[in-house]
Amino acid sequence: MNVFRSPHNPIIGPEDVKPSGDEFEVIGVFNAGVTRFEDQIILLLRVAERPINTNPDVVLTAIYKDDKEEFVVIKFSKNNPEIGFYDPRLIKTPTGTYLTSISHLRLARSKDGINFEIDDVPAISPANDYETFSVEDPRTSLIDGIYYISYVAVSPHGVITCLISTKDFISYQRHGVIFCPENRDAVLFPEKVDGKFYALHRPLSPLFNKKDIWIAESPDLHCWGNHRCLMGPRPGHWDEAKIGAGAPPFKTDFGWLEIYHGVDRFNRYCIGAVMLDIAEPWKIIARTNKPILEPQADYECDGFFGNVVFSCGLLCEDDKVRIYYGAADTVICYAELSLKEILETLDL
């Protein structure tokens, strides 16, 4: 694949985003939902923050306390042998797991798609008991004039998928939980198929360690059923360990094109593509054998969690697939791929 990476990459980094409070520092800006609104490109950024820490012997994180309606800082000693810090994303304790940062969603606007004006305050922050640790990885689908945003919420209850909607990116309506634990990487199709809404999602089966993409249908975007396993990881391939939906699928002459992510045994995140039948989207037409985008640049290989390219949104315009993606769980980057070349890779 011929991939054009913007020479301005990373186009948004932690230094470009104002912390939500004086006590926080921004450590990552990544995995943005993407759409057009009026004459602008809108990114809904995932912004990861942590409390400012001057003590090298402790690790600080923050959680949202629903009963107090406020954020609370928690301290963990690095000298406690019962606490695990081996994953930079997690803090493992005898009583439970915490995240090393807390995320919210922030709006960024641009006319050219590269230079963005970023709001100073969060658009969507943790606000209930299901969002104690974070709100993450938004995907935006425009359906019948309303922008629906599926996102991941993390709490001691588990990892779930929630839904929120807006018409103007000023006021938002929360619709609650749509997929219960453990579930993430949910994307909504941008239109009905045979009178039904469809979504891709990724439940987790701890017993069998299954991390497959499923498809579900709904009459109203709230109640989801007729769940079917769509596809799973492929042994020996770039997506051998786990897979998940990336950006919302979009319609082509050949079917619904879904840009998804896959992970190998070395925790290397790449992006590939799968074509789904236009009338029966639970049927796979073709799937890429190789990634269409993989971590190669320094900013993709080195960062908070390296060797990661991960997209939650794109724009397909003028035969160009314009992908906004998170790199190394640290920054937002931009790449362009030819739709024609992706289709040729799929042997369509």
Beta strands, then each sheet from edge to edge (+ up, - down):
strand 1: 3-5
strand 2: 24-37
strand 3: 40-51
strand 4: 58-65
strand 5: 70-77
strand 6: 90-93
strand 7: 96-99
strand 8: 102-110
strand 9: 117-118
strand 10: 134-143
strand 11: 146-155
strand 12: 158-166
strand 13: 173-179
strand 14: 183-188
strand 15: 197-203
strand 16: 213-218
strand 17: 225-231
strand 18: 242-245
strand 19: 250-251
strand 20: 256-263
strand 21: 269-276
strand 22: 284-287
strand 23: 309-317
strand 24: 320-327
strand 25: 331-338
sheet 1: 1+ 25- 24+ 23-
sheet 2: 2+ 3- 8+ 9-
sheet 3: 4+ 5-
sheet 4: 6+ 7-
sheet 5: 10+ 11- 12+ 13-
sheet 6: 14+ 15- 16+ 17-
sheet 7: 18+ 20- 19+
sheet 8: 18+ 20- 21+ 22-
end
